[in-house]
Amino acid sequence: MTSHSSRRFVIDMYSSRYPLWCMPEADTARIGAALPPGWELIRVTEEADGSGDGVPRAGPALQAALHDAEVYCGFGVPRELFAASDKLRWVHSGAAGVGGSLYPEMLESDVVFTNSAGTHGVPVAEHAVAMMFYFARALDRVSVDRRHHRWDRDGIACRPSPVRELTDSILGIVGYGGIGREVARRGKGLGMQVWATRRRPWGVAAASVDRALSFRDLDELLTAADYVVISVPHTPETEGLIGAAELGRMKATAVLINVSRGSIVDEAALIEVLKANSIRGAGLDVFAAEPLPATSPLWDLENVCLTPHVAGVSPRFWERETELILENTRRYLAGEPLLNVVDKRAGY
């Protein structure tokens, strides 16, 4: 029988709908083994959803588990349960985005909130690079030809050809966080010139960045870049960051890639730009409304590479996520600062 004086650590990361977002039992056991005597580990097996920014359900099993809990690991925490759990001291989200959990009670509390920024960096960066190659090698044109059983070698080998080399092209990264850093590393490895903007001061510029810019220099980046990768978190400051004016500054040969959140880009303005062929194309993994409505013009535009919010999918997710939780558990027990602490007021 569990002692009422035990300290409670709750793991709510089970999903039959998305098995890749379900923490393996062996990883749960590793976390339990890292807890000293006097702690109780509870694994909630109600359905969780790791696909969003932390707007989870509040079922009866979770409600019971969170009663008197000190630590909670899930995909965000339900507002009504957070407000009723006065013993919580640390909340961890398996998602990078945290907007759904930044309600007033969370903002006003002294509960430490950590997220999983960085654990998704490698697959999302590789997804962005794949979208760059999709347009650089004219795979968009070839895909259309294939549907029509058309062998159009001349259309690819013509002058001017839609084919480009990534080497020496300018990669513009809007948001140099965990994902932006991984995109930059891969861009440099491909011989690209890397420009990047970030909200916070740079200090010493990163080795993978040729030009380190502030958000005030966004127009300069958009005007120069051949590939623009959006990797900023969704905050009130970044919502609608890329609108008609910003899209209008991009080169006619440039490609926009959004692997962040759909709300960062004015989708209606982007559709008009794509219809007019004012830019080379767009690689989109995120959208204003998800699932993308069947009526959206984006489905039928030939200069769009569209994927259903899967850039972060990786069979190695739990390898990174569990190590992050274990390290933060060690730090929490030792009274040391945690990794990936969310700036609640900034929104990431």
C-alpha positions as CSV (number, residue, x, y, z in Angstrom):
1,M,0.0,0.0,0.0
2,T,1.4,3.4,-1.0
3,S,2.2,5.8,1.9
4,H,0.4,9.1,1.8
5,S,3.6,10.8,2.6
6,S,5.3,9.6,-0.6
7,R,6.2,12.1,-3.3
8,R,4.4,11.4,-6.5
9,F,5.9,11.4,-10.0
10,V,3.3,11.0,-12.8
11,I,4.1,10.0,-16.4
12,D,1.2,10.5,-18.8
13,M,2.7,9.6,-22.1
14,Y,0.7,6.8,-23.5
15,S,-0.9,6.8,-27.0
16,S,-2.4,3.9,-28.9
17,R,-3.4,6.3,-31.6
18,Y,0.2,7.5,-32.2
19,P,2.4,4.6,-31.0
20,L,5.6,6.7,-31.6
21,W,4.4,9.1,-29.0
22,C,3.9,6.3,-26.4
23,M,6.8,6.0,-23.9
24,P,8.1,2.5,-23.9
25,E,7.6,0.7,-20.6
26,A,11.3,0.1,-20.3
27,D,11.9,3.8,-20.4
28,T,9.2,4.3,-17.7
29,A,11.0,1.7,-15.6
30,R,14.4,3.6,-16.0
31,I,12.8,6.8,-14.7
32,G,11.2,4.9,-11.8
33,A,14.6,3.3,-11.0
34,A,16.2,6.8,-10.9
35,L,13.8,7.9,-8.1
36,P,15.0,7.4,-4.5
37,P,13.0,5.8,-1.7
38,G,10.0,7.8,-0.7
39,W,8.9,8.5,-4.3
40,E,5.9,6.9,-6.0
41,L,5.9,6.6,-9.9
42,I,2.5,6.5,-11.5
43,R,2.1,5.7,-15.2
44,V,-1.3,6.9,-16.6
45,T,-2.5,4.7,-19.5
46,E,-5.4,6.8,-20.6
47,E,-5.1,8.0,-24.2
48,A,-2.7,11.0,-24.6
49,D,-2.2,13.0,-27.7
50,G,1.4,14.1,-28.5
51,S,0.6,15.8,-31.7
52,G,-0.1,19.3,-30.6
53,D,1.0,22.1,-28.2
54,G,-0.3,20.7,-25.0
55,V,-4.1,20.8,-24.8
56,P,-4.7,17.3,-23.3
57,R,-7.8,15.6,-22.0
58,A,-8.5,15.2,-18.3
59,G,-9.7,11.7,-17.7
60,P,-10.5,10.1,-14.3
61,A,-7.2,8.2,-14.1
62,L,-5.2,11.3,-14.7
63,Q,-7.3,13.3,-12.3
64,A,-6.6,10.6,-9.6
65,A,-2.9,10.5,-10.4
66,L,-2.4,14.2,-10.3
67,H,-3.9,14.5,-6.8
68,D,-1.0,15.3,-4.5
69,A,1.5,14.9,-7.5
70,E,4.8,16.8,-7.3
71,V,6.1,16.1,-10.8
72,Y,4.0,15.6,-14.0
73,C,5.3,14.5,-17.4
74,G,2.8,14.6,-20.2
75,F,2.0,16.5,-23.4
76,G,1.0,19.6,-21.6
77,V,-1.2,19.7,-18.5
78,P,-5.0,20.2,-18.4
79,R,-5.9,23.6,-17.0
80,E,-8.6,22.4,-14.6
81,L,-6.3,19.7,-13.1
82,F,-3.3,22.1,-12.8
83,A,-5.5,24.6,-10.9
84,A,-6.5,21.8,-8.5
85,S,-3.0,20.3,-8.0
86,D,-1.4,22.6,-5.4
87,K,1.6,20.3,-4.8
88,L,2.9,20.4,-8.3
89,R,6.5,21.8,-8.5
90,W,7.7,20.6,-11.9
91,V,5.7,20.0,-15.1
92,H,7.4,18.6,-18.2
93,S,5.9,18.5,-21.7
94,G,6.9,16.0,-24.4
95,A,6.0,18.6,-27.0
96,A,8.2,21.5,-28.0
97,G,5.3,23.9,-28.3
98,V,3.6,24.8,-25.0
99,G,1.0,27.4,-26.0
100,G,-1.9,25.2,-24.9
101,S,-0.6,25.1,-21.3
102,L,0.2,28.8,-20.8
103,Y,-3.1,29.6,-19.1
104,P,-3.2,32.3,-16.4
105,E,-2.8,29.8,-13.5
106,M,0.4,28.4,-15.1
107,L,1.7,31.9,-15.8
108,E,1.1,33.1,-12.3
109,S,2.5,30.0,-10.6
110,D,6.1,29.2,-9.4
111,V,5.8,25.7,-11.0
112,V,8.9,25.0,-13.1
113,F,7.7,24.2,-16.7
114,T,10.1,22.4,-19.1
115,N,9.5,21.3,-22.7
116,S,11.1,19.1,-25.3
117,A,12.7,21.7,-27.5
118,G,15.7,20.1,-29.2
119,T,14.5,16.5,-29.0
120,H,12.6,17.0,-32.3
121,G,15.5,19.0,-33.9
122,V,17.1,16.3,-35.9
123,P,14.0,14.8,-37.7
124,V,12.5,18.3,-38.3
125,A,15.8,19.6,-39.8
126,E,16.1,16.6,-42.0
127,H,12.5,17.1,-43.1
128,A,13.3,20.7,-44.0
129,V,16.3,19.6,-46.0
130,A,14.2,17.1,-47.9
131,M,11.8,19.8,-48.9
132,M,14.8,21.9,-50.1
133,F,15.9,19.0,-52.3
134,Y,12.4,18.5,-53.5
135,F,12.5,21.9,-55.2
136,A,16.2,22.1,-56.0
137,R,16.0,18.9,-58.0
138,A,12.6,19.9,-59.6
139,L,10.8,16.9,-58.1
140,D,7.7,19.0,-58.0
141,R,7.7,19.2,-61.8
142,V,8.6,15.5,-62.2
143,S,5.7,14.5,-59.9
144,V,3.2,16.4,-62.1
145,D,4.7,14.8,-65.2
146,R,4.4,11.3,-63.7
147,R,0.7,11.8,-62.9
148,H,0.1,12.6,-66.6
149,H,2.4,9.8,-67.9
150,R,4.6,12.6,-69.5
151,W,8.3,12.2,-70.2
152,D,9.4,15.8,-70.2
153,R,13.2,15.7,-70.1
154,D,13.4,18.9,-72.1
155,G,11.4,20.7,-69.4
156,I,14.0,19.9,-66.8
157,A,17.1,20.3,-69.0
158,C,16.0,23.5,-70.6
159,R,17.4,27.0,-70.1
160,P,16.6,28.3,-67.6
161,S,16.3,25.0,-65.8
162,P,14.2,24.7,-62.6
163,V,17.1,22.6,-61.2
164,R,19.4,24.3,-58.7
165,E,22.4,23.2,-56.6
166,L,22.1,23.8,-52.9
167,T,25.8,24.5,-52.7
168,D,26.5,28.3,-52.4
169,S,22.8,29.1,-52.2
170,I,21.6,31.2,-49.2
171,L,19.7,29.4,-46.5
172,G,17.7,31.8,-44.3
173,I,16.6,30.4,-41.0
174,V,13.9,32.4,-39.1
175,G,14.3,31.3,-35.5
176,Y,17.6,29.9,-34.3
177,G,16.5,27.6,-31.6
178,G,16.8,23.8,-31.3
179,I,15.4,23.1,-34.7
180,G,17.1,26.1,-36.3
181,R,20.5,25.0,-35.1
182,E,20.1,21.5,-36.6
183,V,18.9,23.0,-39.9
184,A,22.0,25.3,-40.0
185,R,24.4,22.4,-39.3
186,R,23.0,20.5,-42.3
187,G,23.0,23.6,-44.5
188,K,26.6,24.2,-43.8
189,G,27.4,20.6,-44.5
190,L,25.8,21.0,-47.9
191,G,27.9,24.1,-48.6
192,M,25.2,26.6,-48.2
193,Q,25.6,30.1,-46.8
194,V,23.6,30.2,-43.6
195,W,21.8,33.4,-42.4
196,A,19.7,33.2,-39.3
197,T,17.6,35.5,-37.1
198,R,16.7,35.1,-33.5
199,R,14.8,37.1,-30.9
200,R,17.4,36.9,-28.1
201,P,20.8,38.6,-28.4
202,W,23.4,36.3,-30.1
203,G,26.4,36.9,-27.9
204,V,29.0,34.8,-29.8
205,A,27.7,33.8,-33.3
206,A,27.3,30.1,-33.9
207,A,29.9,28.3,-36.1
208,S,27.2,27.1,-38.5
209,V,25.9,30.7,-39.2
210,D,27.6,33.0,-41.7
211,R,25.3,36.0,-40.8
212,A,23.7,36.3,-37.4
213,L,20.8,38.7,-37.5
214,S,18.1,40.0,-35.2
215,F,14.4,39.9,-35.9
216,R,14.7,43.5,-37.0
217,D,16.8,42.3,-39.9
218,L,14.1,39.9,-41.1
219,D,13.5,41.8,-44.3
220,E,17.2,41.6,-45.2
221,L,17.1,37.8,-44.8
222,L,13.9,37.4,-46.8
223,T,15.3,39.5,-49.7
224,A,18.5,37.5,-49.9
225,A,17.6,33.9,-49.2
226,D,17.1,31.2,-51.7
227,Y,15.4,29.0,-49.0
228,V,13.6,30.4,-46.0
229,V,13.0,27.9,-43.2
230,I,10.5,29.0,-40.5
231,S,11.4,27.5,-37.1
232,V,10.3,30.1,-34.6
233,P,7.9,29.0,-31.8
234,H,4.4,30.2,-31.9
235,T,4.0,33.2,-29.6
236,P,1.9,36.4,-29.8
237,E,5.0,38.1,-31.2
238,T,5.5,35.6,-34.0
239,E,1.9,35.0,-35.0
240,G,1.4,36.3,-38.6
241,L,5.1,37.1,-38.8
242,I,5.2,36.2,-42.5
243,G,2.5,38.1,-44.2
244,A,1.9,39.5,-47.7
245,A,4.6,42.2,-47.4
246,E,7.2,39.7,-46.2
247,L,6.3,37.2,-48.9
248,G,6.6,40.0,-51.5
249,R,10.2,40.5,-50.5
250,M,11.3,37.0,-51.4
251,K,13.0,36.2,-54.7
252,A,10.9,34.7,-57.5
253,T,13.2,31.7,-57.3
254,A,13.0,31.3,-53.5
255,V,11.3,28.6,-51.5
256,L,9.5,29.0,-48.2
257,I,9.5,26.1,-45.8
258,N,7.4,26.1,-42.6
259,V,8.1,23.4,-40.1
260,S,7.0,25.4,-37.1
261,R,3.3,26.3,-36.8
262,G,0.8,27.3,-39.4
263,S,-0.1,30.5,-37.6
264,I,3.3,32.0,-38.2
265,V,2.5,32.5,-41.9
266,D,-0.5,34.3,-43.4
267,E,-1.9,31.2,-45.3
268,A,-4.3,33.2,-47.5
269,A,-1.5,35.5,-48.6
270,L,0.8,32.6,-49.2
271,I,-1.8,30.9,-51.4
272,E,-2.1,34.0,-53.6
273,V,1.7,34.2,-53.9
274,L,1.9,30.6,-54.9
275,K,-1.0,30.9,-57.4
276,A,0.8,33.8,-59.1
277,N,4.1,31.9,-59.1
278,S,5.7,34.8,-57.3
279,I,8.0,32.4,-55.5
280,R,9.4,29.1,-56.6
281,G,7.3,27.1,-54.1
282,A,6.5,26.2,-50.5
283,G,7.2,23.2,-48.3
284,L,4.6,23.0,-45.7
285,D,4.3,20.6,-42.8
286,V,2.0,22.8,-40.7
287,F,-1.2,24.8,-41.5
288,A,-3.6,27.3,-40.1
289,A,-6.2,24.6,-39.6
290,E,-5.3,20.9,-39.0
291,P,-6.2,18.6,-40.5
292,L,-6.0,20.7,-43.7
293,P,-9.5,21.2,-45.0
294,A,-10.3,19.3,-48.2
295,T,-11.4,22.6,-49.7
296,S,-8.0,24.3,-49.2
297,P,-6.4,25.4,-52.5
298,L,-3.0,24.1,-51.2
299,W,-4.0,20.5,-52.1
300,D,-4.1,21.3,-55.8
301,L,-1.2,23.8,-56.1
302,E,1.7,22.1,-58.1
303,N,4.4,24.2,-56.4
304,V,3.6,23.0,-52.9
305,C,5.3,20.1,-51.0
306,L,2.7,19.2,-48.4
307,T,3.1,16.8,-45.5
308,P,0.6,16.3,-42.6
309,H,2.5,17.7,-39.6
310,V,4.9,14.8,-39.4
311,A,8.3,16.5,-39.6
312,G,9.0,15.6,-36.0
313,V,8.2,11.9,-36.4
314,S,11.2,9.7,-35.6
315,P,11.7,6.2,-34.1
316,R,14.5,7.8,-32.0
317,F,12.3,10.3,-30.2
318,W,12.1,8.4,-26.9
319,E,15.9,7.8,-27.0
320,R,16.3,11.6,-26.7
321,E,13.2,12.4,-24.6
322,T,13.9,9.8,-21.9
323,E,17.5,11.0,-21.5
324,L,16.2,14.6,-21.1
325,I,13.7,13.5,-18.5
326,L,16.3,11.4,-16.7
327,E,18.8,14.3,-16.6
328,N,16.2,16.7,-15.4
329,T,15.1,14.3,-12.8
330,R,18.6,14.0,-11.5
331,R,18.9,17.8,-11.4
332,Y,15.5,18.2,-9.7
333,L,16.4,15.8,-7.0
334,A,19.8,17.6,-6.5
335,G,18.2,21.0,-6.5
336,E,20.0,22.1,-9.7
337,P,18.6,24.2,-12.5
338,L,16.7,22.2,-15.1
339,L,17.2,22.0,-18.8
340,N,14.7,23.4,-21.3
341,V,12.9,25.7,-18.8
342,V,10.1,27.5,-20.6
343,D,10.0,31.3,-20.3
344,K,6.3,31.4,-19.6
345,R,5.9,35.1,-20.4
346,A,7.8,34.8,-23.7
347,G,5.8,31.7,-24.6
348,Y,8.7,29.2,-25.3
